[in-house]
């Protein structure tokens, strides 16, 4: 009776995942353009940048008021909202992305643990099957004698 079919071979995905590691934004950014775009996004997507844009927009507010209602509405829509809200929205997206990254990492860790548990269960089942087969074989041979 061959015991080769009882030999435990770990799931190849376990070693693949160890080699791959966790995919992060930093690993995904490889070219200069991507790194530069990420840098600009991180700078513009701060509340300090929103405050700076608000101050910059307020410089032209007196001229917009003097220009009348249409000019003031255009200033609000085209200058203030676009400059300031852009950074504030980017801050909110960064916070949401950070939360998603943390949740994804937790899921990754859970999946890693489940893969390890599954692999150990598979190993134990092979041992159990081998021992059950040996017991069956011993009992069967004992009755024939």
ABEGO torsion letter per residue (X at the ends): XBAAAABBBBBAAAAAAAAAEBBBAAAABABAAAAAAAAAAAAAABAAAAAAAAAAAAAAAAAAAAAEAAAAAAAAAAAAAAAAAAAAAAAAAAAAAAAAAAAAAAAAAAAAAAAAAAAAAAAAAAAAAAAAAAAAAAAAAAAAX
